[in-house]
Amino acid sequence: MVRLSVATLLTFALAAMAITPNNAGAKNVGTGSGQQFITGGCVNNADCGSGCCADASGVGVCSAEAAQFQAGKNGCNFVDPNSAATIAAAKAQVEKQGF
């Protein structure tokens, strides 16, 4: 019989809840145009149509203000300290997707 500790189960649960930006919105990352949809990546609030770039463990994810602390997010007003690398990765994703 396999026994899983509470810590192991909690680790799996937290990993499953980790928020990652939706790659479909890569073209809107770093533009500051407010065109990014909720769940899309962002480098600051100006990217998001909702006006909320939430910190999801060091990654910006556009969020509804009412959901800024849900699913492991740490609130609006995230400013990506690695914005140049994030924008470069988003541009590479756009190239890969072709849209």
N, C-alpha and C positions, 0 to 999 in steps of 0.2 A: 504494500500500500504506500502510495506517495503522500507525504505530508508537506503541506505548504505552511510556512509561518505567516503570521499576520503581517509582518514586515514585507515579505515577498509579495503577498497579495496586494498590499498597499502600493508597492512599487509598480506592479503591473497596472493597477487602477490609475495611478497618476500618469503613467506613460500613455495610457489609452486616452486620457483627458487632455493631453498636451495639445495646445493650439498651434497650428501651422497655417500660414497664409495660403489662400487659394491662388494657385499659379495662373488661373485664367485672367486675373487682373494685373499681371506683371507690367503691362504697358502703362499703368497708372501710377506705379511706384516712383516717388521722387519728383513728380511733375508739379506738385503744389496747386493743382487745378481743381481740387475738390471733386474729382471724377471717380475716385475709387469706391467700390461697393463694400458693404459690410462683409467681412471675412477675407477681404483682399489685403495684401501687404501695404505697409506705409512706412515712411520715415519720420513723419510728424503729422499733426492734426490737419494741416493744409491739404494733404493728399486725399483725405476722406470726405465723401459726400455728407457723412454724418457729423463731421467736425471732431471726431474722436479717434485718435490713433492710440490704441491701448497697448500697454506693455504686456506681452505674453512671454515671460521669461527671457527678456532681452531681444525679442522680435516684435516689431510693430504689426498690429492687426487692426484694421478698421472695425469699429464696434459701434453698436447703438449705445448711447450714453447710459441707458437703463441697464445694459448688460456689461458694462465696463469692468465689473468685478466677478463675472461669472466664468466658469470653465478655466480657472487658473489665471485669468487676466488680472493685472495689477492697476487698472485704472487708465483713464484718458491722459492726454498730454505727454505721451511718450515721444522722445526725440532720440532718434537712432544715433549713437555715438560713432557707428561705423557706416554712416549713410552712403558714402562713396562706394563701398564694397557691396552694400545692399542694392544700390541702384545698378551697379555693373552686373550683378547676378540677375537682376530683373530683366535687364536688356538682353542678356544671354538667353534667358528663358523665352523672351519674345522671339528671338531669332530661331530658337529651337521649335517653337510652336508655329511660327509663321503668321501670327496675328497679334 
